[in-house]
Structures are given as C-alpha cells and as structure tokens.
Amino acid sequence: MSTNLTDFEAGTGYAGDYDADLAKLQERLAHIQAAHICHGKRAVIVFEGWDAAGKGGIIQRLTAEWDPRYFEVWPIAAPTPEEKARHFLWRFWKRLPMDGDIAVFDRSWYGRVLVERVEGFASEAEWRRGYDEINEFEAQQVDSGTTIVKLFIHVTQQSQDERLKQRLEHPWKRWKTGFDDYRNRARRSDYLDAMAEMFRRTDKRWAPWHVIDGNNKKAGRIAALTMIADRLEATVPMDPPPLDPALEKIARKALGLD
C-alpha cells in the first residue's frame, strides 16, 4: 500500500486534555517497559522525518517515565571513519538491544536510502542495494524476537520553516540548527522522491511504516506515543509477574507485615 505524505498535513490541534492524556500514556508506556524487562523482550523504535519535525520532543516524552537502565537512545549522525570502513549496517548491529531492553534510534539505517542517496554520500549501486539489505536486516531482528516500530514524522515546508526560524531567534535553541538543515531544505523535492521509494520498498508486514502528522506538536506527540504503545503492547504479555512466595515471606517478615 503506497504512502502519500500529503495525507498527513492537516496539522489539526489536539482536542483532548493534553497534559492528562500524556500522563496516562507515559504511565502505560512505563508498564510496557516493565513487561519487556520481566519477560526479556527486545524492541527497536526507529524515528525518521524532516529536520525540526519534532522527533526529539517525542522521544523525550516517550522515555520520560522509563527506567534508564533498560533503554538507550541512539542519536545517529554521520558515520565515523571507522564505521565508513565497514558495511553501513555494522554500526547499527552494535547498538541493537539485549533481552529486556528497548533501543530508540533518532535517525537510523534509513540514512542509506535518504540522506546518503540524495547528497551523494553513497553510490547509486550502494543505495539501490540498500533496500534489500535493510529489509533482510529487519526481518532477521523480527525473526529473532525483536519488535520493530518505525515512525516517520512529517511536517510541511511552512511548518519546518517556522521552527527553523524559532531556532535561529531563540538563544537556547540555536544549537539545534546547522548548515545541514538548510542544505537539506533546498533539496526537499529530491528527498520527497527518496522517501516515496523508501516507503514503497521497505513498508513490510513485519516492520511497517507509521507516518505521524507532526504539524501540530501536541497532537503529533500523542499520536506517536499511542502508536508505539499499541505496537509494543501487542508483542509482549501485559500481565504483571506473580510475586515469589519465598520473597513475599522474607519481605513481610522484614517489614513487620505479618
């Protein structure tokens, strides 16, 4: 099924009680993380999208109530010389989660068929081969028991420009912007072509894409967190583990509860 990004540009405001609904979602996500820990389940959450689309804000709220010992956020930048000397997936293999852990990728292996394709950092043969390599890589993870959730956060050119302007004008947001933001902005049509092919070639049953309308930040955050919670809950038992009778006996005695 094809993905048309123009279907995700309404920017409709959030109609509910944002703070209350966000708190409920974060509590739900905390239970989901606990279930992953208790049952030794692995998960990978992939964020792709435009510069200034709001990925960081979503990740911040996604992990707000998580135990930091059992998740990792990987901000993916340009590969190092050591990484460039190996297959492009090598640096992602090193960051895959252990049993009980969740790995969050702020950008990912999809750079091969997006920025590396558009900016000429990969040859045409390399990025064309990348689709099959990515599909096989993700299938391997799913076959071994890892849940993969892939989100693309979409904003219009107008929304992106407004946020880039805010980053320039706000002294404590200037660190968020750089030359790449404006080079990438100038090639939006090329990126749209690359994104269309990425969705067409890598939207698989075992690892489907979920596009989030990020033009309204609050609505986008709630939609993204709900999607993640739904996907993760579907792959892990959500019954809390029973209390060990031996532990309960010792604990009751120690706490004077008998």
One Martini backbone bead per residue (centre of mass of N, CA, C, O) as a GRO file, in nm:
protein
  258
    1MET     BB    1   0.094   0.037   0.025
    2SER     BB    2   0.083   0.357  -0.028
    3THR     BB    3   0.255   0.666   0.062
    4ASN     BB    4   0.105   0.988   0.144
    5LEU     BB    5   0.211   1.278   0.286
    6THR     BB    6  -0.044   1.466   0.230
    7ASP     BB    7  -0.220   1.302   0.450
    8PHE     BB    8  -0.009   1.458   0.683
    9GLU     BB    9  -0.115   1.806   0.689
   10ALA     BB   10  -0.337   1.929   0.885
   11GLY     BB   11  -0.265   2.015   1.189
   12THR     BB   12  -0.441   1.924   1.412
   13GLY     BB   13  -0.548   1.978   1.702
   14TYR     BB   14  -0.576   1.895   2.030
   15ALA     BB   15  -0.886   1.802   2.192
   16GLY     BB   16  -0.780   1.725   2.452
   17ASP     BB   17  -0.609   1.650   2.749
   18TYR     BB   18  -0.288   1.663   2.723
   19ASP     BB   19  -0.162   1.620   3.007
   20ALA     BB   20  -0.338   1.378   3.091
   21ASP     BB   21  -0.285   1.194   2.842
   22LEU     BB   22   0.021   1.185   2.868
   23ALA     BB   23   0.035   1.057   3.150
   24LYS     BB   24  -0.111   0.795   3.071
   25LEU     BB   25   0.087   0.707   2.852
   26GLN     BB   26   0.341   0.697   3.036
   27GLU     BB   27   0.230   0.480   3.222
   28ARG     BB   28   0.188   0.269   3.004
   29LEU     BB   29   0.489   0.265   2.910
   30ALA     BB   30   0.602   0.170   3.183
   31HIS     BB   31   0.460  -0.106   3.174
   32ILE     BB   32   0.584  -0.199   2.909
   33GLN     BB   33   0.874  -0.198   3.003
   34ALA     BB   34   0.835  -0.398   3.237
   35ALA     BB   35   0.751  -0.631   3.051
   36HIS     BB   36   1.018  -0.649   2.898
   37ILE     BB   37   1.189  -0.713   3.142
   38CYS     BB   38   1.036  -0.965   3.259
   39HIS     BB   39   1.030  -1.115   2.950
   40GLY     BB   40   1.279  -1.050   2.762
   41LYS     BB   41   1.213  -0.814   2.563
   42ARG     BB   42   1.261  -0.676   2.243
   43ALA     BB   43   1.320  -0.330   2.111
   44VAL     BB   44   1.263  -0.112   1.819
   45ILE     BB   45   1.284   0.247   1.764
   46VAL     BB   46   1.207   0.442   1.476
   47PHE     BB   47   1.326   0.769   1.367
   48GLU     BB   48   1.187   0.968   1.115
   49GLY     BB   49   1.247   1.284   0.935
   50TRP     BB   50   1.239   1.597   0.947
   51ASP     BB   51   1.368   1.872   1.013
   52ALA     BB   52   1.194   1.991   1.288
   53ALA     BB   53   0.950   1.774   1.346
   54GLY     BB   54   0.983   1.639   1.665
   55LYS     BB   55   1.147   1.389   1.763
   56GLY     BB   56   1.273   1.479   2.034
   57GLY     BB   57   1.004   1.537   2.185
   58ILE     BB   58   0.897   1.249   2.167
   59ILE     BB   59   1.132   1.102   2.306
   60GLN     BB   60   1.118   1.252   2.574
   61ARG     BB   61   0.820   1.144   2.636
   62LEU     BB   62   0.863   0.841   2.603
   63THR     BB   63   1.112   0.827   2.840
   64ALA     BB   64   1.024   0.973   3.112
   65GLU     BB   65   0.923   0.676   3.267
   66TRP     BB   66   1.184   0.530   3.226
   67ASP     BB   67   1.424   0.305   3.282
   68PRO     BB   68   1.758   0.376   3.211
   69ARG     BB   69   1.871   0.069   3.220
   70TYR     BB   70   1.650  -0.028   2.961
   71PHE     BB   71   1.756   0.210   2.773
   72GLU     BB   72   1.835   0.359   2.439
   73VAL     BB   73   1.960   0.651   2.282
   74TRP     BB   74   2.031   0.694   1.925
   75PRO     BB   75   2.218   0.937   1.776
   76ILE     BB   76   2.236   0.977   1.428
   77ALA     BB   77   2.514   1.033   1.242
   78ALA     BB   78   2.778   1.051   1.090
   79PRO     BB   79   3.010   0.849   1.003
   80THR     BB   80   3.287   0.719   1.087
   81PRO     BB   81   3.576   0.602   0.967
   82GLU     BB   82   3.531   0.321   1.090
   83GLU     BB   83   3.241   0.286   0.973
   84LYS     BB   84   3.308   0.340   0.665
   85ALA     BB   85   3.498   0.068   0.656
   86ARG     BB   86   3.213  -0.058   0.665
   87HIS     BB   87   2.929  -0.171   0.677
   88PHE     BB   88   2.649   0.023   0.728
   89LEU     BB   89   2.525  -0.184   0.958
   90TRP     BB   90   2.738  -0.217   1.180
   91ARG     BB   91   2.658   0.027   1.378
   92PHE     BB   92   2.373  -0.111   1.442
   93TRP     BB   93   2.442  -0.381   1.561
   94LYS     BB   94   2.586  -0.251   1.819
   95ARG     BB   95   2.279  -0.117   1.909
   96LEU     BB   96   2.133  -0.352   1.989
   97PRO     BB   97   1.926  -0.509   2.195
   98MET     BB   98   1.869  -0.666   2.472
   99ASP     BB   99   1.720  -0.839   2.684
  100GLY     BB  100   1.476  -0.602   2.805
  101ASP     BB  101   1.529  -0.394   2.582
  102ILE     BB  102   1.529  -0.051   2.445
  103ALA     BB  103   1.571   0.095   2.121
  104VAL     BB  104   1.640   0.433   2.017
  105PHE     BB  105   1.620   0.590   1.692
  106ASP     BB  106   1.769   0.894   1.583
  107ARG     BB  107   1.780   0.774   1.336
  108SER     BB  108   1.917   0.554   1.068
  109TRP     BB  109   1.957   0.318   0.814
  110TYR     BB  110   1.788   0.518   0.620
  111GLY     BB  111   2.022   0.697   0.523
  112ARG     BB  112   2.101   0.535   0.269
  113VAL     BB  113   1.800   0.622   0.121
  114LEU     BB  114   1.846   0.930   0.176
  115VAL     BB  115   2.097   1.120   0.238
  116GLU     BB  116   2.302   0.940   0.076
  117ARG     BB  117   2.150   0.967  -0.185
  118VAL     BB  118   2.102   1.277  -0.221
  119GLU     BB  119   2.417   1.367  -0.138
  120GLY     BB  120   2.626   1.135  -0.244
  121PHE     BB  121   2.745   0.921  -0.015
  122ALA     BB  122   2.624   0.714  -0.215
  123SER     BB  123   2.597   0.504  -0.442
  124GLU     BB  124   2.368   0.378  -0.647
  125ALA     BB  125   2.431   0.082  -0.583
  126GLU     BB  126   2.416   0.109  -0.274
  127TRP     BB  127   2.121   0.225  -0.236
  128ARG     BB  128   1.976   0.006  -0.397
  129ARG     BB  129   2.078  -0.232  -0.213
  130GLY     BB  130   1.961  -0.126   0.064
  131TYR     BB  131   1.674  -0.235   0.068
  132ASP     BB  132   1.739  -0.537   0.101
  133GLU     BB  133   1.923  -0.508   0.349
  134ILE     BB  134   1.710  -0.387   0.535
  135ASN     BB  135   1.491  -0.605   0.517
  136GLU     BB  136   1.674  -0.834   0.622
  137PHE     BB  137   1.757  -0.708   0.888
  138GLU     BB  138   1.466  -0.683   1.005
  139ALA     BB  139   1.386  -0.980   0.976
  140GLN     BB  140   1.599  -1.089   1.170
  141GLN     BB  141   1.496  -0.945   1.422
  142VAL     BB  142   1.209  -1.057   1.425
  143ASP     BB  143   1.286  -1.364   1.420
  144SER     BB  144   1.448  -1.317   1.711
  145GLY     BB  145   1.220  -1.115   1.883
  146THR     BB  146   1.205  -0.829   1.762
  147THR     BB  147   1.063  -0.526   1.785
  148ILE     BB  148   0.941  -0.304   1.521
  149VAL     BB  149   0.925   0.059   1.515
  150LYS     BB  150   0.813   0.286   1.253
  151LEU     BB  151   0.870   0.641   1.225
  152PHE     BB  152   0.726   0.925   1.048
  153ILE     BB  153   0.787   1.272   1.063
  154HIS     BB  154   0.560   1.513   0.938
  155VAL     BB  155   0.618   1.822   0.752
  156THR     BB  156   0.591   2.110   0.629
  157GLN     BB  157   0.754   2.372   0.503
  158GLN     BB  158   0.622   2.581   0.687
  159SER     BB  159   0.676   2.442   0.958
  160GLN     BB  160   0.979   2.420   0.931
  161ASP     BB  161   1.042   2.723   0.901
  162GLU     BB  162   0.929   2.814   1.174
  163ARG     BB  163   1.128   2.639   1.346
  164LEU     BB  164   1.394   2.748   1.234
  165LYS     BB  165   1.341   3.038   1.322
  166GLN     BB  166   1.327   2.978   1.628
  167ARG     BB  167   1.622   2.875   1.647
  168LEU     BB  168   1.753   3.144   1.572
  169GLU     BB  169   1.602   3.333   1.797
  170HIS     BB  170   1.669   3.123   2.014
  171PRO     BB  171   1.941   3.092   2.217
  172TRP     BB  172   1.859   2.781   2.329
  173LYS     BB  173   1.820   2.664   2.003
  174ARG     BB  174   2.074   2.701   1.813
  175TRP     BB  175   2.210   2.415   1.846
  176LYS     BB  176   1.987   2.266   1.651
  177THR     BB  177   2.131   2.420   1.419
  178GLY     BB  178   2.248   2.394   1.069
  179PHE     BB  179   2.363   2.355   0.755
  180ASP     BB  180   2.196   2.098   0.685
  181ASP     BB  181   1.908   2.213   0.704
  182TYR     BB  182   1.943   2.397   0.435
  183ARG     BB  183   2.038   2.189   0.234
  184ASN     BB  184   1.793   1.999   0.264
  185ARG     BB  185   1.569   2.206   0.203
  186ALA     BB  186   1.663   2.259  -0.103
  187ARG     BB  187   1.592   1.921  -0.147
  188ARG     BB  188   1.293   1.828  -0.106
  189SER     BB  189   1.215   1.683  -0.371
  190ASP     BB  190   1.433   1.463  -0.346
  191TYR     BB  191   1.332   1.353  -0.074
  192LEU     BB  192   1.049   1.275  -0.164
  193ASP     BB  193   1.142   1.060  -0.363
  194ALA     BB  194   1.297   0.886  -0.156
  195MET     BB  195   1.057   0.836   0.036
  196ALA     BB  196   0.868   0.695  -0.159
  197GLU     BB  197   1.060   0.453  -0.207
  198MET     BB  198   1.096   0.366   0.083
  199PHE     BB  199   0.804   0.293   0.139
  200ARG     BB  200   0.766   0.093  -0.100
  201ARG     BB  201   1.026  -0.103  -0.015
  202THR     BB  202   0.989  -0.102   0.341
  203ASP     BB  203   0.679  -0.178   0.376
  204LYS     BB  204   0.634  -0.425   0.604
  205ARG     BB  205   0.472  -0.653   0.787
  206TRP     BB  206   0.714  -0.675   1.010
  207ALA     BB  207   0.786  -0.345   0.922
  208PRO     BB  208   0.605  -0.091   0.940
  209TRP     BB  209   0.487   0.215   0.858
  210HIS     BB  210   0.444   0.535   1.049
  211VAL     BB  211   0.269   0.822   1.001
  212ILE     BB  212   0.317   1.155   1.136
  213ASP     BB  213   0.152   1.441   1.220
  214GLY     BB  214   0.372   1.727   1.306
  215ASN     BB  215   0.228   2.020   1.285
  216ASN     BB  216   0.121   1.933   1.568
  217LYS     BB  217   0.280   1.862   1.846
  218LYS     BB  218   0.071   1.740   2.041
  219ALA     BB  219  -0.070   1.549   1.843
  220GLY     BB  220   0.189   1.400   1.754
  221ARG     BB  221   0.270   1.284   2.028
  222ILE     BB  222   0.017   1.120   2.086
  223ALA     BB  223   0.022   0.949   1.828
  224ALA     BB  224   0.304   0.823   1.866
  225LEU     BB  225   0.267   0.696   2.152
  226THR     BB  226   0.024   0.523   2.076
  227MET     BB  227   0.156   0.356   1.856
  228ILE     BB  228   0.380   0.236   2.030
  229ALA     BB  229   0.204   0.106   2.247
  230ASP     BB  230   0.042  -0.079   2.062
  231ARG     BB  231   0.282  -0.237   1.939
  232LEU     BB  232   0.416  -0.338   2.205
  233GLU     BB  233   0.168  -0.475   2.343
  234ALA     BB  234   0.129  -0.697   2.108
  235THR     BB  235   0.436  -0.847   2.199
  236VAL     BB  236   0.359  -0.853   2.516
  237PRO     BB  237   0.301  -0.948   2.816
  238MET     BB  238   0.066  -0.767   3.052
  239ASP     BB  239   0.118  -0.942   3.290
  240PRO     BB  240   0.204  -0.947   3.593
  241PRO     BB  241   0.416  -1.081   3.791
  242PRO     BB  242   0.445  -1.297   4.027
  243LEU     BB  243   0.486  -1.342   4.355
  244ASP     BB  244   0.728  -1.460   4.539
  245PRO     BB  245   0.678  -1.642   4.817
  246ALA     BB  246   0.961  -1.624   4.946
  247LEU     BB  247   0.984  -1.317   4.924
  248GLU     BB  248   0.728  -1.242   5.077
  249LYS     BB  249   0.808  -1.365   5.348
  250ILE     BB  250   1.064  -1.197   5.394
  251ALA     BB  251   0.936  -0.914   5.358
  252ARG     BB  252   0.724  -0.930   5.584
  253LYS     BB  253   0.924  -0.970   5.810
  254ALA     BB  254   1.101  -0.714   5.762
  255LEU     BB  255   0.828  -0.513   5.766
  256GLY     BB  256   0.604  -0.614   5.971
  257LEU     BB  257   0.333  -0.770   5.818
  258ASP     BB  258   0.241  -1.026   6.008
   0.00000   0.00000   0.00000
